[in-house]
């Protein structure tokens, strides 16, 4: 299936089944399913995180936002798996750019994830 260019998306008609209100339960279910994939990835790539709730939650949030491939290839993962938790925490702060520039929202998110990781 071809991808629709971003500029054309606003004019693309929704299918009748897509143009509906979602219930809170449906949204929660979709989020739970999606988040489960990232939680399993954290367990796979950083197994020790299952014993530390803050580490697990920070890594899951990071992965949810950036993808499991980014976690898999990251220095954050390498430092974490070597039990360099302070060094791993500092790695969160390297992922604050979008489109080649530092984005304030990403700075806030990474600081929050780092704080969660350190909790």
C-alpha angles and dihedrals in degrees: 000000000000119000117243113235112248094241090057097049096086091060095045111110117234120232112248091250090054096049097073141101115264119221120235089245092054092049092047090050093051091048091048092051093046094045091048090064091055093045090054088050092053089051090050098046100032106026096172089063090080089075096052116057096197092050091047094048094046092049092046092052091047091050093045090056101038104024135251092270090062091050091046093053097038133113084224089068093044092052093043093052089050089055091247091138096164090051091047090051091054090052091067089070093061093070101072103109131100122176090002096301136092110260117207092217091056091047088054093046094048092047089051092048090048091051090049090048091051094046 
